[in-house]
Amino acid sequence: MKETEYLVIPFEPTVSPKETYGVIANQVHELLVKYGSEGWEFLRIDNVKAKLKGNLLYGDTQKIDAQIMIFKRRIL
């Protein structure tokens, strides 16, 4: 029976003010090619909400969104 393993990586596209969304698409493409060559199948990009702890003295927290890319592959 084949088992499935998953890979989750952070995805933070970087764009300068003068660049277009094509730059982000290219960054996604590069990651798809890189991990695809290692046998990973791309599933999706998701947003994950998290609490960022701030000044612990006052109990401050900040909510942040993080983007992740999820891949899977079958193993024997």
Beta strands, then each sheet from edge to edge (+ up, - down):
strand 1: 3-10
strand 2: 41-53
strand 3: 61-75
sheet 1: 1+ 3- 2+
end
